[in-house]
């Protein structure tokens, strides 16, 4: 047994929070130099950061039952409710079994028609020679797709207003989890000036969803959307209650907007900077599609596109920092942990570890085999998590990413606009601060 080394740079009262605030991505990558398990402090709260792939595998699979969700998920429970992302223990397992049918192959094929049509509609309005910041464009697209796959009739203005209101506050949850003020407030509940996050936007969204659920239950038919599947799901433990359905819908809002839109933006960012990658994508799309719109059935044939997207997810995993909390005495990497001890691990730092990836900062789609992520070891490549917490919507995300990037690249060349570097923003997901791109006509 040994103790984890405390990372350098700890400041009284606030711990390592200033380093996380200043440049969290660099700080997390540098922790690997201090051992496979390193201790940091968020205010008064000690946190063990797991830096090696073997210990991450131990955490997520071998000893998964010794851990539950951590500080970030406590913070997320206010804006997200208690769906799959935040649920723990038996509740999580039950919900996962009940939600899984909504993401079966034949359902995703149906959703893919919506993804392809809406992506083409958005991309077709982008005239050659014009410049757009694609961050808000992509956000609007992913929200549009999500609403149309969740609800057969997504045009309810009250629903759209409630979603936008909720989206405006949910991005602060990661900062709350890494805040020394939040950590001190846990020990000193009456800390002056401490304010819990506003639960109002979540409640307003829940109220609108409950009205929609009531109309679906009265109708009783399968409308072909995700909500119908959630309401029809059942098993030995019973069906989801209305309150549980709203929690899962809100979980899907987070996964279907934040994570997918961030990955889509990073993909177009990297593609726009690399004419050779664009040429190969164009050649593949021309060969496979022959000028027609992409379909779900085309996805296996878009081999280079899959390699590009896999490399994007390696360099820019949307869930850049994940957390667990020990629920029983356990040893991890030779370090003893007590119940309640917090554990962090960073897919971003893992994916840039030179012990795992040669020249890890280089964007290289050819580092992946033809079947790409299907061959990636699950504990060295974690864009969608692993073990019992593997993202239930992974196939949905791959389909939307591929169809949307195909729509934006098939009939135009993309080029960066301006010389200001695109910077990563760390929040609940890792996303670019802006993405100004110019559309250029493809040579005939």
C-alpha positions as CSV (number, residue, x, y, z in Angstrom):
1,X,0.0,0.0,0.0
2,X,1.2,3.5,-0.7
3,X,-0.1,7.0,-0.7
4,X,-0.7,9.0,-3.9
5,X,1.8,11.8,-4.6
6,X,0.2,15.2,-4.1
7,X,0.6,17.2,-7.4
8,X,2.7,20.4,-7.1
9,X,1.0,23.8,-7.2
10,X,-1.5,23.4,-4.3
11,X,-2.6,26.8,-2.9
12,X,-4.0,27.2,0.6
13,X,-7.9,27.2,0.8
14,X,-8.4,26.8,-3.0
15,X,-6.1,23.8,-3.6
16,X,-5.4,23.1,-7.3
17,X,-8.5,24.9,-8.5
18,X,-6.5,27.8,-10.0
19,X,-4.5,25.5,-12.2
20,X,-7.7,23.8,-13.3
21,X,-9.3,27.1,-14.0
22,X,-6.2,28.5,-15.9
23,X,-5.6,25.5,-18.2
24,X,-7.4,22.4,-17.1
25,X,-6.4,20.3,-20.1
26,X,-2.7,20.9,-19.8
27,X,-2.8,20.4,-16.0
28,X,-4.5,17.0,-16.4
29,X,-2.1,15.9,-19.0
30,X,0.9,16.9,-16.8
31,X,-0.4,14.8,-13.9
32,X,0.8,11.6,-15.6
33,X,4.4,12.7,-14.7
34,X,3.6,12.3,-11.0
35,X,2.5,8.7,-11.1
36,X,-0.4,6.4,-12.1
37,X,-2.6,7.9,-9.3
38,X,-2.1,11.5,-8.2
39,X,-3.8,13.5,-5.5
40,X,-5.1,17.0,-6.1
41,X,-7.3,19.3,-4.0
42,X,-10.4,21.2,-5.0
43,X,-10.6,23.6,-2.1
44,X,-10.6,21.3,1.0
45,X,-11.7,18.2,-1.0
46,X,-9.0,15.7,-1.9
47,X,-9.4,14.0,-5.2
48,X,-7.4,11.0,-6.6
49,X,-6.7,11.4,-10.4
50,X,-6.2,8.1,-12.2
51,X,-3.6,8.6,-15.0
52,X,-2.9,5.1,-16.4
53,X,-5.0,3.1,-18.8
54,X,-4.7,0.0,-16.7
55,X,-5.9,1.7,-13.6
56,X,-8.8,3.3,-15.5
57,X,-9.7,-0.2,-16.7
58,X,-9.7,-1.4,-13.1
59,X,-11.9,1.6,-12.1
60,X,-14.5,1.1,-14.9
61,X,-14.8,-2.7,-15.1
62,X,-12.9,-4.9,-12.7
63,X,-13.8,-2.9,-9.6
64,X,-16.8,-0.9,-11.0
65,X,-19.1,-2.0,-8.2
66,X,-16.8,-0.3,-5.7
67,X,-17.5,3.1,-7.2
68,X,-20.5,5.2,-8.0
69,X,-21.0,8.7,-9.4
70,X,-18.9,11.6,-8.1
71,X,-19.0,15.4,-7.5
72,X,-19.8,16.4,-11.1
73,X,-22.9,14.3,-11.1
74,X,-24.1,15.7,-7.8
75,X,-23.8,19.1,-9.5
76,X,-25.5,17.9,-12.7
77,X,-28.5,16.5,-10.8
78,X,-29.9,20.0,-10.4
79,X,-30.1,20.9,-14.1
80,X,-30.5,17.2,-15.3
81,X,-32.7,15.4,-12.9
82,X,-32.0,11.7,-12.2
83,X,-31.7,10.1,-15.6
84,X,-29.0,7.7,-16.9
85,X,-26.2,10.2,-16.6
86,X,-26.7,11.0,-12.9
87,X,-28.6,7.8,-11.7
88,X,-26.7,5.4,-9.5
89,X,-26.9,1.7,-8.5
90,X,-30.0,-0.3,-9.2
91,X,-31.9,2.7,-10.6
92,X,-29.2,3.2,-13.3
93,X,-29.3,-0.5,-14.3
94,X,-33.1,-0.6,-14.4
95,X,-33.3,2.6,-16.5
96,X,-30.6,1.3,-18.8
97,X,-32.5,-1.9,-19.6
98,X,-35.7,0.1,-20.2
99,X,-34.2,2.8,-22.4
100,X,-32.0,0.5,-24.5
101,X,-34.8,-0.5,-27.0
102,X,-35.1,3.2,-28.1
103,X,-31.6,2.8,-29.6
104,X,-32.0,-0.6,-31.4
105,X,-30.6,-0.8,-34.9
106,X,-34.0,-0.4,-36.7
107,X,-34.9,2.6,-34.6
108,X,-31.6,4.4,-35.4
109,X,-32.2,3.7,-39.1
110,X,-35.5,5.6,-38.8
111,X,-33.9,8.4,-36.9
112,X,-31.1,8.5,-39.5
113,X,-33.6,9.6,-42.2
114,X,-34.3,12.7,-40.1
115,X,-30.6,13.3,-39.4
116,X,-29.8,13.2,-43.1
117,X,-32.7,15.4,-44.3
118,X,-32.2,18.1,-41.6
119,X,-28.4,18.1,-42.1
120,X,-28.8,18.6,-45.9
121,X,-31.4,21.3,-45.4
122,X,-29.0,23.2,-43.1
123,X,-26.0,22.7,-45.3
124,X,-27.8,23.6,-48.6
125,X,-28.4,27.1,-47.4
126,X,-24.6,27.8,-47.1
127,X,-23.7,29.5,-50.4
128,X,-20.1,29.2,-51.8
129,X,-18.0,32.3,-51.0
130,X,-19.8,33.0,-47.7
131,X,-18.5,32.6,-44.2
132,X,-20.3,31.3,-41.1
133,X,-19.5,30.6,-37.5
134,X,-20.6,27.0,-37.4
135,X,-20.8,26.7,-33.6
136,X,-24.3,28.2,-33.4
137,X,-25.2,26.6,-36.7
138,X,-24.3,23.1,-35.5
139,X,-26.0,23.7,-32.2
140,X,-29.3,24.6,-34.0
141,X,-28.9,21.6,-36.2
142,X,-28.4,19.1,-33.4
143,X,-31.3,20.6,-31.4
144,X,-33.5,20.4,-34.4
145,X,-32.6,16.7,-35.1
146,X,-33.0,15.8,-31.4
147,X,-36.5,17.4,-31.1
148,X,-37.6,15.6,-34.3
149,X,-36.3,12.2,-33.1
150,X,-37.6,12.6,-29.5
151,X,-41.0,13.9,-30.5
152,X,-42.9,13.1,-33.7
153,X,-44.4,16.6,-33.6
154,X,-41.7,18.9,-32.1
155,X,-43.1,22.3,-33.0
156,X,-44.6,23.1,-29.6
157,X,-43.3,26.7,-29.0
158,X,-43.5,26.2,-25.2
159,X,-41.2,23.1,-25.5
160,X,-38.7,25.0,-27.6
161,X,-38.7,28.0,-25.2
162,X,-38.2,25.7,-22.2
163,X,-35.4,23.8,-23.9
164,X,-33.5,27.0,-24.7
165,X,-34.0,28.3,-21.2
166,X,-32.6,25.0,-19.7
167,X,-29.7,24.9,-22.2
168,X,-28.5,28.3,-21.0
169,X,-27.8,27.1,-17.5
170,X,-26.7,23.5,-17.8
171,X,-23.2,24.2,-19.1
172,X,-22.1,25.6,-15.6
173,X,-22.3,22.2,-13.9
174,X,-18.7,21.2,-14.5
175,X,-17.4,24.5,-13.2
176,X,-19.5,24.0,-10.1
177,X,-18.0,20.6,-9.5
178,X,-14.5,22.0,-9.8
179,X,-15.2,25.1,-7.7
180,X,-13.5,25.4,-4.4
181,X,-16.5,27.5,-3.2
182,X,-18.7,24.5,-3.8
183,X,-16.3,22.2,-2.0
184,X,-16.2,24.5,1.0
185,X,-20.0,24.8,1.0
186,X,-20.2,21.1,1.4
187,X,-18.3,21.4,4.7
188,X,-19.8,24.7,5.7
189,X,-23.4,24.7,4.5
190,X,-24.1,28.1,5.9
191,X,-21.2,29.7,4.0
192,X,-22.1,33.3,3.4
193,X,-22.9,34.1,-0.3
194,X,-23.3,30.5,-1.4
195,X,-26.2,30.0,-3.7
196,X,-27.3,26.6,-5.1
197,X,-27.8,26.4,-8.8
198,X,-31.2,27.5,-10.1
199,X,-33.6,24.6,-10.5
200,X,-36.3,26.8,-12.2
201,X,-35.3,26.0,-15.8
202,X,-35.4,22.3,-15.2
203,X,-38.8,22.5,-13.6
204,X,-40.2,24.5,-16.4
205,X,-38.9,21.9,-18.9
206,X,-40.3,19.1,-16.9
207,X,-43.7,20.7,-16.8
208,X,-43.9,21.0,-20.6
209,X,-42.7,17.4,-21.0
210,X,-45.4,16.1,-18.6
211,X,-48.1,17.8,-20.7
212,X,-46.7,16.1,-23.8
213,X,-46.4,12.7,-22.1
214,X,-50.0,13.0,-21.0
215,X,-51.1,13.4,-24.6
216,X,-49.0,10.5,-25.7
217,X,-50.4,8.2,-23.1
218,X,-54.0,9.2,-24.0
219,X,-53.2,8.5,-27.7
220,X,-51.5,5.1,-26.9
221,X,-49.8,4.5,-30.3
222,X,-46.2,4.2,-31.3
223,X,-45.4,7.4,-33.2
224,X,-42.0,6.1,-34.2
225,X,-40.1,8.5,-32.0
226,X,-37.9,8.2,-28.9
227,X,-40.6,9.3,-26.5
228,X,-43.0,6.5,-27.8
229,X,-40.3,4.0,-27.1
230,X,-39.7,5.3,-23.6
231,X,-43.4,5.1,-22.8
232,X,-43.8,1.6,-24.3
233,X,-40.7,0.2,-22.5
234,X,-41.4,-2.3,-19.7
235,X,-40.1,-5.4,-18.0
236,X,-40.4,-7.4,-14.9
237,X,-39.7,-4.3,-12.8
238,X,-42.4,-2.4,-14.5
239,X,-42.4,0.6,-16.9
240,X,-40.9,4.0,-16.5
241,X,-43.1,6.5,-14.6
242,X,-43.8,9.9,-16.1
243,X,-41.3,11.5,-13.8
244,X,-38.7,8.9,-14.8
245,X,-39.4,9.5,-18.5
246,X,-38.8,13.2,-18.0
247,X,-35.5,12.5,-16.4
248,X,-34.4,10.4,-19.4
249,X,-35.7,13.0,-21.9
250,X,-33.5,15.6,-20.2
251,X,-30.5,13.2,-20.3
252,X,-31.0,12.9,-24.0
253,X,-31.1,16.7,-24.4
254,X,-27.7,16.9,-22.9
255,X,-26.2,14.0,-24.8
256,X,-27.9,14.8,-28.1
257,X,-27.0,18.5,-28.2
258,X,-23.8,19.2,-26.2
259,X,-21.7,16.1,-27.0
260,X,-22.8,15.6,-30.6
261,X,-22.5,19.3,-31.5
262,X,-19.1,19.6,-29.9
263,X,-17.8,16.6,-31.8
264,X,-19.3,17.8,-35.1
265,X,-17.7,21.2,-34.7
266,X,-14.3,19.7,-34.0
267,X,-14.6,17.4,-37.0
268,X,-15.3,20.3,-39.4
269,X,-12.5,22.3,-37.7
270,X,-9.9,19.6,-38.5
271,X,-11.3,18.8,-41.9
272,X,-11.2,22.5,-43.0
273,X,-7.5,22.7,-42.1
274,X,-6.5,19.7,-44.1
275,X,-7.0,19.7,-47.9
276,X,-5.6,16.1,-48.2
277,X,-8.3,14.8,-45.7
278,X,-11.0,16.8,-47.6
279,X,-9.9,15.3,-50.9
280,X,-10.2,11.7,-49.5
281,X,-13.6,12.5,-48.0
282,X,-14.8,13.9,-51.3
283,X,-13.5,10.9,-53.3
284,X,-15.2,8.5,-50.8
285,X,-18.5,10.4,-50.8
286,X,-18.5,10.6,-54.6
287,X,-17.8,6.9,-55.0
288,X,-20.3,5.7,-52.4
289,X,-23.1,8.1,-52.9
290,X,-22.7,9.0,-56.6
291,X,-24.4,12.4,-56.0
292,X,-27.4,11.2,-53.9
293,X,-28.0,12.0,-50.3
294,X,-26.4,9.7,-47.7
295,X,-28.5,7.0,-46.0
296,X,-28.1,4.9,-42.9
297,X,-27.2,1.9,-45.1
298,X,-24.2,3.8,-46.5
299,X,-22.5,4.3,-43.1
300,X,-20.4,1.1,-43.2
301,X,-19.0,2.0,-46.6
302,X,-17.8,5.5,-45.4
303,X,-14.5,4.0,-44.1
304,X,-12.3,7.1,-44.3
305,X,-15.0,9.2,-42.8
306,X,-15.2,6.8,-39.8
307,X,-11.4,7.0,-39.4
308,X,-11.5,10.9,-39.4
309,X,-14.3,11.0,-36.9
310,X,-12.5,8.4,-34.7
311,X,-9.4,10.6,-34.7
312,X,-11.5,13.7,-33.9
313,X,-13.0,11.9,-30.9
314,X,-9.5,10.8,-29.7
315,X,-8.2,14.4,-29.8
316,X,-11.4,16.1,-28.6
317,X,-13.4,13.6,-26.4
318,X,-16.6,15.6,-25.5
319,X,-16.5,14.2,-21.9
320,X,-13.0,15.4,-21.2
321,X,-13.2,14.8,-17.4
322,X,-15.2,12.1,-15.6
323,X,-15.7,11.3,-12.0
324,X,-16.4,8.4,-9.6
325,X,-16.8,8.1,-5.8
326,X,-15.7,5.1,-3.8
327,X,-18.6,3.4,-2.0
328,X,-16.6,0.8,-0.1
329,X,-12.9,0.4,0.9
330,X,-10.9,-0.4,-2.3
331,X,-7.4,-0.3,-3.6
332,X,-6.7,1.4,-6.9
333,X,-3.2,1.4,-8.4
334,X,-1.8,0.4,-5.0
335,X,-3.5,3.4,-3.3
336,X,-6.1,2.7,-0.6
337,X,-9.4,4.6,-1.0
338,X,-12.0,5.0,1.7
339,X,-15.8,5.2,1.1
340,X,-16.6,8.7,-0.1
341,X,-13.2,9.4,-1.7
342,X,-13.5,11.2,-5.0
343,X,-11.7,9.8,-8.2
344,X,-11.2,11.7,-11.4
345,X,-10.0,10.5,-14.8
346,X,-9.6,12.4,-18.0
347,X,-10.3,10.8,-21.4
348,X,-8.6,13.9,-23.0
349,X,-5.3,13.2,-21.1
350,X,-5.6,9.5,-21.7
351,X,-6.0,10.0,-25.5
352,X,-2.9,12.1,-25.6
353,X,-0.6,9.8,-23.6
354,X,2.6,9.1,-25.7
355,X,2.7,5.7,-24.1
356,X,-0.5,4.8,-25.8
357,X,-0.4,6.8,-29.1
358,X,2.6,7.6,-31.2
359,X,3.0,11.4,-31.7
360,X,-0.3,11.9,-29.8
361,X,-0.8,15.6,-30.7
362,X,-0.8,14.9,-34.4
363,X,-4.1,14.5,-36.2
364,X,-3.7,11.2,-38.1
365,X,-6.8,9.3,-39.3
366,X,-4.6,6.6,-40.7
367,X,-3.6,5.6,-37.2
368,X,-6.9,3.7,-37.1
369,X,-7.6,0.5,-39.0
370,X,-10.4,0.3,-41.5
371,X,-12.9,-0.7,-38.9
372,X,-11.6,2.2,-36.7
373,X,-13.2,2.5,-33.2
374,X,-14.5,-1.1,-33.3
375,X,-10.9,-2.2,-32.9
376,X,-9.9,0.4,-30.3
377,X,-9.1,-0.9,-26.9
378,X,-12.0,0.3,-24.7
379,X,-9.7,1.6,-22.0
380,X,-7.3,3.6,-24.2
381,X,-10.2,5.2,-26.2
382,X,-13.1,6.5,-24.2
383,X,-15.1,9.1,-26.1
384,X,-18.3,7.3,-25.0
385,X,-17.2,5.9,-21.7
386,X,-16.8,2.2,-20.9
387,X,-18.2,-0.6,-18.8
388,X,-21.7,-0.2,-17.4
389,X,-21.5,3.5,-18.1
390,X,-20.9,3.1,-21.8
391,X,-23.1,5.7,-23.6
392,X,-26.3,4.1,-24.5
393,X,-26.7,6.5,-27.5
394,X,-23.2,5.7,-29.1
395,X,-24.7,4.4,-32.3
396,X,-27.1,7.3,-32.6
397,X,-24.1,9.7,-32.2
398,X,-22.0,7.9,-34.8
399,X,-24.9,8.1,-37.3
400,X,-25.6,11.8,-36.7
401,X,-21.9,12.7,-36.8
402,X,-21.3,10.9,-40.1
403,X,-24.5,12.0,-41.9
404,X,-24.1,15.7,-40.8
405,X,-20.4,15.9,-41.7
406,X,-21.2,14.3,-45.0
407,X,-23.8,16.9,-45.7
408,X,-21.5,19.8,-44.9
409,X,-18.6,18.5,-46.9
410,X,-20.1,16.6,-49.9
411,X,-20.6,19.6,-52.2
412,X,-18.2,22.2,-51.0
413,X,-14.7,22.7,-49.8
414,X,-14.2,24.2,-46.3
415,X,-11.5,26.7,-45.3
416,X,-10.8,28.4,-42.0
417,X,-11.8,32.1,-42.1
418,X,-9.3,34.4,-40.4
419,X,-6.2,33.7,-38.4
420,X,-7.5,33.7,-34.9
421,X,-6.9,30.3,-33.4
422,X,-9.9,28.2,-32.3
423,X,-9.7,27.6,-28.6
424,X,-11.2,24.7,-26.6
425,X,-13.7,25.7,-23.9
426,X,-14.0,23.3,-21.0
427,X,-17.4,23.0,-19.5
428,X,-19.8,20.0,-19.2
429,X,-18.3,19.1,-22.6
430,X,-15.2,20.1,-24.5
431,X,-16.2,22.4,-27.3
432,X,-14.6,25.1,-29.6
433,X,-15.2,28.7,-28.7
434,X,-15.9,29.6,-32.3
435,X,-15.6,28.1,-35.7
436,X,-15.6,30.6,-38.6
437,X,-15.4,28.7,-41.9
438,X,-15.7,29.7,-45.5
439,X,-17.5,27.6,-48.0
440,X,-15.8,27.3,-51.4
441,X,-17.1,25.7,-54.6
442,X,-15.6,22.3,-55.4
443,X,-13.7,22.3,-58.7
444,X,-15.6,20.4,-61.4
